[in-house]
Structures are given as structure tokens and as C-alpha cells.
Amino acid sequence: MSNSQFTIKAQLILDIFTMIFILLSSIFDLYFDSQYSNYVTLAWNIWIVVMLISHLKVRGINDELSETILSKVNKMSIDFMLVSIALICMAATTPNTSYIFKSVNILGLVIIITLLLLTIFRLLSYIYYDRKGLYN
């Protein structure tokens, strides 16, 4: 495994951990006592600093194949998000399913979970195309 492949995989894995942290902090902030929201904000700020430092540390020179694979994965991710947003919008506005989204907080959590699924999809797609080759 070359260094550039490791950096792209490491960035995608860090993106997954970031989305998990966002989801957990949102759930903690919504459903627990509000006196602890300062701790969530402090933890969020620390995590952002860690992410910035780690992105600067693992940034490397990527080869053309890795960038091409990442470009294809990003194109597939955009298609995934367009379909996901359309489905969420239809579920939120349809009378038969709109009772699920009684509050804006639940809709926000669904969007965050969708973004978490997107980051997992990006990592798995990148690993698949990295192992199988771009055109197989």
C-alpha cells in the first residue's frame, strides 16, 4: 500500500469518525440536560482542531489513479445524496409518512444519519475500486 492510498483512506476514515461524533453530539444535545451542552461544544471544538491537524498531517502527493478513483467515488456519492435528499423530502411532505418527522430535530437527525451512511459508502466504494481496479 503506497503512502498516497493510505492518506486518502485515512481521510475517509476520519470523515466517518467526524460524522459519528456529530451524530452522537447531536443526540446528546437534543435528548439530555441542556447544562451539559457546554461540554458538547468544547468537545466539538477540540475535535475540529484534531481534524484540522490530522488533515494537514496526512495530506500527501496523490497519484493519478487514486485521484481518479476518488473522483469516481465522489460522483457516485453525489448521486447517492441526490436520491437520499429526494426520498427524505418526499417522506417529510407525504401525509402518510409525515408523522415520522413531527419535529425539526428528528429531520435533522435523519439528515445526519444519511450523511454518515454517505461517508461509509464513500470509504467502501474507494476500497472496492482501489482493490478491483477502476475499470473492472
SVG drawing of the C-alpha trace seen along z (x, -y; Angstrom):
<svg xmlns="http://www.w3.org/2000/svg" viewBox="-52 -26 56 33">
<polyline fill="none" stroke="black" stroke-width="0.4" points="0.0,0.0 1.5,-3.3 1.6,-6.4 -1.0,-8.2 -3.5,-5.4 -3.1,-5.4 -3.7,-9.2 -6.9,-9.0 -8.2,-6.1 -7.2,-7.8 -9.0,-10.9 -12.2,-8.9 -12.0,-7.1 -11.5,-10.4 -14.6,-11.7 -16.6,-8.7 -15.4,-9.4 -16.4,-13.0 -19.9,-12.1 -20.2,-9.7 -19.1,-12.4 -21.6,-14.9 -24.4,-12.3 -23.6,-11.5 -23.2,-15.1 -26.5,-16.0 -28.3,-13.2 -26.6,-14.1 -27.5,-17.8 -31.1,-17.1 -32.1,-14.4 -30.1,-15.2 -30.0,-18.0 -29.0,-21.3 -26.5,-22.1 -24.1,-19.7 -24.3,-21.5 -21.1,-23.5 -19.2,-20.2 -20.5,-19.1 -19.4,-22.4 -16.0,-22.1 -15.6,-18.5 -16.8,-19.6 -14.1,-22.4 -11.4,-20.0 -12.5,-17.5 -12.4,-20.2 -8.8,-21.1 -7.8,-17.4 -9.4,-17.0 -7.6,-20.1 -4.2,-18.9 -4.8,-15.4 -5.8,-16.5 -2.7,-18.7 -0.5,-15.8 -1.8,-13.1 -2.0,-15.3 0.3,-14.0 1.0,-13.9 -1.6,-11.6 -1.0,-9.6 -3.4,-10.0 -5.1,-6.6 -6.0,-7.5 -7.4,-10.8 -9.3,-9.2 -10.8,-6.6 -11.7,-9.3 -13.3,-11.4 -15.4,-8.5 -16.4,-7.8 -17.3,-11.4 -19.5,-11.3 -21.3,-8.3 -21.7,-10.0 -23.3,-13.0 -25.9,-10.7 -26.4,-8.9 -27.1,-12.2 -29.5,-13.5 -31.6,-10.3 -31.4,-10.4 -32.5,-14.1 -35.3,-13.4 -36.5,-10.4 -36.2,-12.4 -38.2,-15.3 -40.9,-13.0 -41.2,-11.2 -41.3,-14.5 -44.0,-16.0 -46.2,-13.0 -49.3,-12.9 -48.9,-9.1 -45.3,-9.4 -45.1,-13.0 -46.0,-11.9 -42.4,-10.5 -41.0,-14.0 -43.0,-15.7 -40.2,-17.9 -37.3,-19.5 -34.9,-17.8 -35.9,-14.3 -35.5,-15.6 -32.0,-16.9 -31.0,-13.5 -32.2,-11.7 -30.1,-14.0 -27.1,-13.4 -27.6,-9.7 -27.8,-10.0 -24.5,-11.8 -23.0,-9.1 -24.2,-6.5 -22.7,-8.6 -19.3,-8.7 -19.4,-4.9 -20.4,-4.5 -17.5,-6.6 -15.0,-4.6 -16.3,-1.3 -16.5,-2.4 -13.0,-3.7 -11.7,-0.5 -13.6,1.6 -12.3,-0.4 -8.8,-0.5 -8.7,3.3 -10.5,4.3 -9.2,1.5 -11.1,-1.4 -12.5,0.3 -13.4,3.8"/>
</svg>
